[in-house]
Amino acid sequence: MASTKLSVFLPLLVTLLLAALLSIGVKICVIIGLSLTHLHFYWSNFQRAPTAVSVAPILNNATFYGAVTINDDTLTLGPDPDNSTSVGKARGLYHFPSNTTSFVYEMIYSFAFTYGDYNGSSLSLLGSVFPSLSGTASELTVAGGTGVFRFARGYAVLKFASGDPKRSLLVNELDVYVSHY
């Protein structure tokens, strides 16, 4: 009889406890074992280098429609790729899927980390990028990860940081928010 009462009231008690913890701001992710990690780094993309190869031709010069480029870029702690600590590589591709004059591209990348606590781990990011020199940011999806970031999910904010036309260099700033076990 006592076990029947316990089995009826235990789910109600747990629900009330969780509601109380939420109302005072306790994060449920701590209770169920999730971690929330914020990463901040810079992504240096050399447009005309052996690390950026166009693998499909541009079908429309006004929109870049059809262009596909594969990259193997550097991730650093600071915005200067020559004088900053390398934390990993951004490997993947981007393509221009629209035949309109809105300059948007889609990207699929694996960010492989080679530094610090995340050495040997990676994150997979994908989504639409709306390039802007005015500081407007694009959001990307964190679709998964490996190593420390197993079962990762989250989002990344990508923002143009600087450029050097002589070197065909674009530097983007990334803030990545990841929940993982």
N, C-alpha and C positions, 0 to 999 in steps of 0.2 A: 504494500500500500504506500509506504514512504517513497519507494523508488518511482512509483507512478506519479506522485505529486512533484517529485524532483524533475522528472522528464517533461512534465507539463510546464513548470515554472522556469526551468533553466534557460530555454531560448528567450523567454521574456526578460529574464534578468540580464542576460548577455546583451540583448538589444538595448535595454535601458542604460546599461553601463557604457556601451559604445556611444549612445546619444549624449550622455553626460560628458564623456571625454571630448567628443567633438565640440560641444558647446563651450568648453573652456580652452579649446585650441590645441588639444593633443593630436598629433598627426597619426592617423591610422597606419601609415606606411611603416612606422616604427613597430607597431603592434604585430603586423603581419610579416615583418622581416625585409621590407623594401628599403633601399637606400636612394636618396636623391642626390645626384652629383651635378655640380655646375662646372663646366669647362670653358675656359676662355683662351683663344689662341688666334693666330693669323695664318691665312692660307695664301701662299705666293704662287701665282699662276703666270708662267712665262708663255705667252701666246705663240711665239715663234722659236721654239727650242726643241731639242730632241725629246723632251718630256711632254710635248703637246703635238699630237699627230692627227691631222685631218684624215678620216677614213672613208668619208662619203662627200661627194661634191655638193656645192651650193647649187640648188636648182633655181633660185630666184635671188639675184644680187641685191635687190632692194630690201629683202626680208631675211636673208640667210637661210631661207626655207630648205630643208633637206640636209644641211650641214651637220655632220657628226664628228666630234673630236674626242680622242682618248687622251687622258692626262695621267701623269705621275708627278704630282706637285709636292712641295715642301710645306709642312706645318711648323710654325715657330711660336715661341712665347711672345716675341715682340714683332712690330710691323716691318722691321728691316731684315730681309731674308739673309743678308750677308753678315750681319752683326748681331744675330739673335740665336738663342739656343733652339736647335731643331727638336721637335717633340714627336715627329712622325711624318707619314706620307698620306696624301690624298690621291687615291687611285680610282679612276672611273671614267665616265663619259658624260658629255652633255650634247644635246642636239636641239635644233630649232624646229619645232613641230608645227609651226603656224605659217601660213602664207599671207599673213596680214602685216601691216607696218608696225604693229605693237611688238616691241623688241622684248620677247620672252623666250627663255630656254628652259628645257627640262634637264635635270641632272640626276645621275645615279652614281654614288660614290661610296667607297669604303675608306674610312679614316683609320689607318693602322698606326698605333702609338708605339714609340720606341724609347720612351723616356719616363722616368719616375715610377710612381705607383701603377700606372696604366701600361707599362712596357709589356708588349706581347698581346695586348687587347685591341679590339677594333670596334668601330661603330659603322653601321650602314645608314647613310642619309640619302633621301631622294625628295624630289619635288620640283615645283616651278620657281624660277628665279626671275625677278623683274629688275634687271640691272638699272641702277640709278647713281649718278654722281652727286646727287643732292642729299645723300644720307638716308634715303628711304630704305628700309630693311625688307628682306624677304624671309619668310618662314619655311623651314624644311622639316620633313618628318624623320624622326629617328625610328627606323624600321626594325632594328635588331642590333645584336652585338655579340662579341666573343670575349673570352677571358673574364676579366672583372665585370664586363658589361653583358654577361649572359642574360637572356630574357629582357634586354633593354627595350625601352620605349620612351618617347619624349619628343622634343622639338629643338630645332636650332634656329637662331636668328643670324642671318648672313647680311653683312653690310659692307659696302665699298669703303676701303680705308685709304688707299693711295694708288697712284699709278706712275709709271715711268715709260713714256712713249718710246724713248731711245732703246730701251731694253725689251720693249713689248711686255712689260710687267704690270700685272694687276694684283693688288694685295687686298684681300677681303678679311674682315674681322668677323669672328664667329663666337657666339655665346651659345653653348649647348647645354640643355637641361635634360638629364636622363634619370629615369627611375629604373632600378635594377636590383637583383638579389645579391 
